[in-house]
Amino acid sequence: MSETEESENIVYLVPPGKLRCYVTGKLRKDTPEEHVRQRWARSLVEEYGYPKNALGVEVKINMGRARKSADIVIFRQGAPHVQEEVFIIIEAKRDDKKPTDEKYGEGQLMSYMSACPTTRFGLWVGEERRAFQRLPETGKIDRIGDIPRFGDDEPERPTRADLVPAHELTSVFRRCHNYIYANAGLQKAEAFHEMLKLIFCKTYDEEEGGDQLQFSVHPKERVSESGQRRLMEERLSPLFQRILERYPFIFDEGERIKLEPRVAAYVVSELQYLSFLETTTDVKGKAYEELVGENLRGDRGEFFTPRNVCDMCVQIIMALYPETQLTALKVLDCCSGTGGFLVSWLTNLHKVILRQEEARRSNVVKAREHARRRVREACNRNLFGLDINPFLVRTCQMNLVLHGDGSSNVVRADSVQSPGEWEESARRKTPYGKADIVLTNPPFGGSAKIDDGHILDQYELPRSESRERRASMPAEQLFVETALKFVKPGGHLAIVLPDGILNNPGLRFIRSWLLRRSRLIASIDLPKTTFKASGGVNNPSVLLVQKLTREEAEQADKGIVDHIYQVFMAVPKTSGINNRAKAVYLRQPDGREKTTEKGDKIIDDQIAAVPEAFREWRRLNK
């Protein structure tokens, strides 16, 4: 093994209760406040561009007889790390701290800047982000939109060349949403949709705009009424008009951004330097899920499918097909919710296509452009979603736009009904009975029952192994047949189900019916903690089956099975979170946590290891 390979395999250990400082590499106490500070230190380097050696953490500030510690300071480039050379002071607080907080609010930052008369800029971050500048002529400290990026003497309006990938978006999205909610007089769901309009503007401008971005605001515009109105009237409103033209299936005709200019200017200032196109799908997906989760109630049995479960299902099914066929497969979720399975298919497909393009082209930028185009075209042709909840339909559409597209094929429809009862647009767009792959997590819960006799008469399960048709069925039971109806003969279904369907003696009729309509490929018992973050089923499993042809189903009804086959089974023990939905990490026997070279902890998630085990099982059983 080469030295490079050895260095890549190094696992760094962190004692319990400690985390490694991003700036110094030293161990610090593991607290919520320290995580906020460390994330901001990383942001100052990776997003603002400052050299790591210009940063200081918990720097002592002399304030008369007292000495207090500033969270982070940025020293002038090449200068000694002394108080007289402090260029910027940053106070990073948890997002439940208000700028008016008597002890931890912006007043704390002001006192530090007053004690450091050579300091030009300050940044306070908590419930919202506030930046300040000391005017050289008068020494007065004024509000501005942001601190400057590295190499700039003053904060500027960004150009395309200034955009950088985000290493973390969750706290940014949360601050923006909370600011809208607190300052726009809107309900949380309304605030959520207004923020998504701005995210659309940002994404569209990055894809279609020129070097001078329209989704941008100069710091002086950000804090002046005329500048705020200019941003809204000259840049954001025209941008949103073009979005209405591109996405008429998401937004109503005549819809507009309903935010006051000052509120919109704040959100633009938070997002303008970030590149959504270059930010990893994991970072975008995590931020979007949390943003949606704050506005979604699971009162209809609607719960997030965790990303590791979505990725596991997608990667297992992808292993069943040659890579060259993936872009031609019709993929559908008949209860798409916020779009977890569809986004997972899109992002995993992008990884495959990007790898292909990088092998074909020496130009990395061109390879990325071609990969994005191929993914967008494939998903616009072959990615489909249905949900009965119009709020979730729009949420799913927006999620797909943010990740690369396929949004035009997400429609509102009641999946358990026959297509003849759907609206014309849903019937026209949905490949009912023609999908190569269906990935779905049906609604769970005692209140989610199907008792419409007309609907039940269209199914086999209500009469399976029963003298009379059942009067009602829990949604997750009927959805086994519902989901299979969307699959073409020979196609595949991956479905999340409660363990009871697999082992409850009273539900034997479902298992018997399923084995006469499909070939079981994989059964995976998920850890009890899997859905703790979303409040879903406590004993989840995933079934992967291949739908039989009509002839094979007729033979199976007669008890004729023409071959014996093996089934892949797995029981991952960890899901990355514990019973309190807190992250759990890999540890050594002595309790020390393992980290990467960058100091990032390694999630203890055995679900993520299942696809590789499946591929190895397939290799050995061919």
QUIQUI-V892051 format. One record per backbone hydrogen bond with DSSP energy under -1.0 kcal/mol. NH is the residue of the N-H (numbers start at 1). CO is the residue of the C=O. E is the energy in kcal/mol with one decimal. If there is no record, write none. Layout:
nh=[NH NH]
co=[CO CO]
e=[E E]
This chain:
nh=[6 7 8 9 12 14 18 19 21 25 28 30 31 35 36 37 38 39 40 41 42 43 44 45 46 47 48 50 54 55 56 58 59 61 63 66 68 70 72 73 74 75 76 79 82 85 86 87 88 89 90 91 93 97 101 105 106 108 110 111 112 113 114 115 119 120 121 122 123 124 125 126 127 130 132 133 134 135 139 142 144 150 152 160 162 163 164 173 174 175 176 177 178 179 180 181 182 183 184 191 192 193 194 195 196 197 198 199 200 201 202 203 204 205 206 207 208 209 213 216 222 224 228 229 230 231 232 233 234 235 236 237 239 240 241 242 243 244 245 246 247 250 251 255 264 265 266 267 268 269 270 271 272 274 275 279 284 285 286 287 288 289 290 291 292 293 294 295 301 310 311 312 313 314 315 316 317 318 319 320 321 325 328 329 331 332 333 336 339 343 344 345 346 347 348 349 350 351 352 353 354 355 356 357 358 359 360 361 367 368 369 370 371 372 373 374 375 376 377 378 379 380 381 382 383 384 385 386 387 393 394 395 396 397 398 399 400 401 402 403 404 405 409 410 411 413 417 421 422 427 428 429 430 432 434 435 436 437 438 439 440 444 448 449 450 456 457 458 459 463 466 470 473 475 477 478 479 480 482 483 484 485 488 490 491 492 493 494 495 496 497 499 501 502 503 504 507 508 510 511 512 513 514 515 517 518 519 521 522 523 524 525 526 530 532 535 536 541 542 543 544 545 546 547 548 553 554 555 556 557 559 560 568 570 576 578 581 584 586 588 591 593 594 595 596 599 602 604 605 607 610 613 614 615 616 617 618 619 620 621]
co=[2 3 4 5 595 593 15 28 26 21 19 17 29 31 32 33 34 35 36 37 38 39 40 41 42 43 43 44 51 52 73 71 70 68 66 63 61 59 90 56 88 54 85 76 80 82 83 74 74 121 72 123 125 94 98 101 99 105 106 107 108 109 110 111 116 87 87 132 89 130 91 128 97 124 122 142 120 140 135 133 131 48 149 211 159 160 273 169 170 171 172 173 174 175 176 177 178 179 180 187 188 189 190 191 192 193 194 195 196 197 198 199 200 201 202 203 204 205 211 214 218 221 224 225 226 227 228 229 230 231 231 232 235 236 237 238 239 240 241 242 243 247 247 252 260 261 262 263 264 265 266 267 268 271 164 275 280 281 282 283 284 285 286 287 288 289 290 292 298 306 307 308 309 310 311 312 313 314 315 317 318 322 325 326 382 437 384 386 336 339 340 341 342 343 344 345 346 347 348 349 350 351 352 353 354 355 356 357 363 364 365 366 367 368 369 370 371 372 373 374 375 376 377 378 379 331 409 333 411 389 390 391 392 393 394 395 396 397 398 399 400 400 406 407 385 387 414 418 419 423 424 425 426 430 431 486 330 330 492 332 494 301 445 447 473 452 453 455 456 460 463 462 450 448 474 474 475 477 478 479 480 481 435 547 488 436 545 438 543 440 541 539 498 499 499 500 504 505 507 507 508 509 510 511 514 514 546 544 544 568 542 570 540 527 529 531 531 497 524 495 522 493 519 491 517 549 550 551 552 553 556 555 521 523 604 582 578 576 602 592 588 14 586 12 600 596 594 584 603 574 607 609 610 611 612 613 614 615 616 617]
e=[-2.3 -2.4 -1.8 -1.0 -2.3 -3.7 -1.6 -2.5 -3.6 -1.6 -3.3 -2.6 -1.1 -2.0 -1.8 -2.2 -2.7 -2.3 -2.0 -2.3 -2.2 -2.2 -2.5 -1.2 -3.4 -2.5 -2.1 -2.4 -1.9 -1.6 -2.3 -2.6 -1.4 -3.8 -3.4 -1.8 -2.3 -2.9 -2.1 -2.3 -2.8 -3.0 -2.3 -2.4 -2.1 -2.0 -1.4 -2.9 -1.8 -1.6 -3.2 -2.7 -3.7 -1.9 -1.9 -1.7 -2.1 -1.6 -2.3 -2.0 -1.6 -2.6 -2.3 -1.5 -2.2 -1.4 -2.0 -2.0 -2.4 -3.2 -2.6 -2.2 -2.7 -3.1 -2.7 -2.5 -3.1 -3.2 -3.2 -2.8 -2.2 -2.5 -2.1 -2.4 -1.6 -1.5 -2.2 -3.0 -2.4 -2.4 -2.3 -2.8 -2.7 -2.2 -2.3 -2.7 -2.4 -2.0 -2.4 -2.9 -2.3 -1.9 -2.3 -2.1 -2.0 -1.6 -1.3 -2.1 -2.4 -2.1 -2.6 -2.7 -3.0 -2.5 -2.0 -1.9 -3.2 -2.1 -1.0 -2.0 -2.4 -1.4 -2.4 -2.1 -2.2 -2.2 -2.1 -3.0 -2.4 -1.4 -2.6 -2.6 -1.7 -2.7 -1.8 -1.6 -1.5 -2.2 -1.4 -1.7 -2.9 -1.6 -2.0 -2.1 -2.3 -2.5 -1.3 -1.8 -2.6 -2.3 -1.6 -1.8 -2.4 -1.8 -2.8 -1.1 -2.2 -3.1 -2.4 -1.9 -2.6 -2.6 -2.0 -2.2 -2.8 -2.9 -1.4 -2.0 -1.5 -2.2 -3.0 -1.8 -2.4 -2.6 -2.8 -2.1 -2.3 -2.7 -1.3 -1.7 -1.5 -2.0 -1.6 -1.0 -3.1 -2.2 -1.5 -2.9 -2.7 -3.0 -2.0 -2.4 -2.4 -2.9 -2.5 -2.5 -2.2 -1.7 -1.7 -2.7 -3.0 -1.9 -1.8 -2.8 -2.6 -1.4 -1.1 -1.9 -2.2 -2.3 -2.3 -2.8 -2.3 -2.6 -2.1 -2.7 -2.4 -2.5 -2.5 -2.5 -2.7 -2.3 -1.3 -2.5 -1.9 -2.4 -1.8 -2.1 -1.5 -2.1 -2.1 -2.1 -2.9 -2.4 -2.5 -2.0 -2.3 -2.2 -2.3 -1.3 -1.7 -2.8 -1.3 -1.5 -2.6 -1.5 -1.5 -2.5 -1.8 -2.2 -2.5 -1.8 -1.9 -2.0 -2.3 -2.2 -1.1 -2.3 -2.3 -2.3 -2.2 -1.5 -1.2 -1.6 -3.1 -2.6 -2.0 -1.8 -1.7 -1.5 -1.7 -2.1 -2.0 -3.5 -1.0 -2.0 -2.6 -1.1 -2.3 -2.9 -1.3 -1.8 -2.6 -2.2 -2.7 -2.9 -2.5 -2.7 -2.4 -1.9 -2.7 -3.1 -1.5 -1.5 -1.5 -2.8 -1.9 -1.3 -1.1 -1.3 -2.8 -2.1 -2.6 -2.1 -1.1 -1.3 -3.0 -2.8 -2.0 -2.4 -2.5 -2.1 -2.1 -1.7 -1.9 -1.9 -1.3 -2.8 -2.2 -2.4 -2.6 -2.6 -2.4 -2.4 -2.3 -2.5 -2.3 -2.0 -2.4 -2.1 -1.7 -2.8 -2.6 -1.6 -1.3 -2.1 -2.2 -2.0 -2.9 -3.0 -2.5 -3.7 -2.5 -3.8 -2.8 -1.7 -1.6 -2.4 -1.3 -1.1 -1.4 -1.5 -2.5 -2.5 -2.1 -2.3 -2.7 -2.1 -2.1 -1.3]
